Amino acid sequence: MKKAILLAGIVSILALAIIGCGNPAGGGGGGGNGGGNEVNRTALQNAIAGAEALLAATYQSPNGADVHLDKYWTNAEQRLTFQNAIAAARAVLANDAATQAEVDA
């Protein structure tokens, strides 16, 4: 059976990687980027890098018939949605005013 990547699954993985990180230092959430609290962006950076690597290794095909059995593929609509999710994550990463909650969302 061909390895088909469903975009919903990929986006879910990206979301879980971002949300699952939380604040590694513990501490119950609170506060954003004010008051000297540094925002930890490591998990978001790692999630973006992983998503971009997965996207680069994924072939675009209307139905996967032209993709080798051991390769991942997606259709054009799913690929665009995944690219948009990566772009949204990059926008949060680039926002110096983003709070930890925004980075973790």
Secondary structure, 3 states (H helix, E strand, C coil): CCEECCHHHHHHHHHHHHHCCCCCCCCCCCCCCCCCCCCCCHHHHHHHHHHHHHHHCEEECCCCCCCCCCCEEECHHHHHHHHHHHHHHHHHHHCCCCCHHHHHC
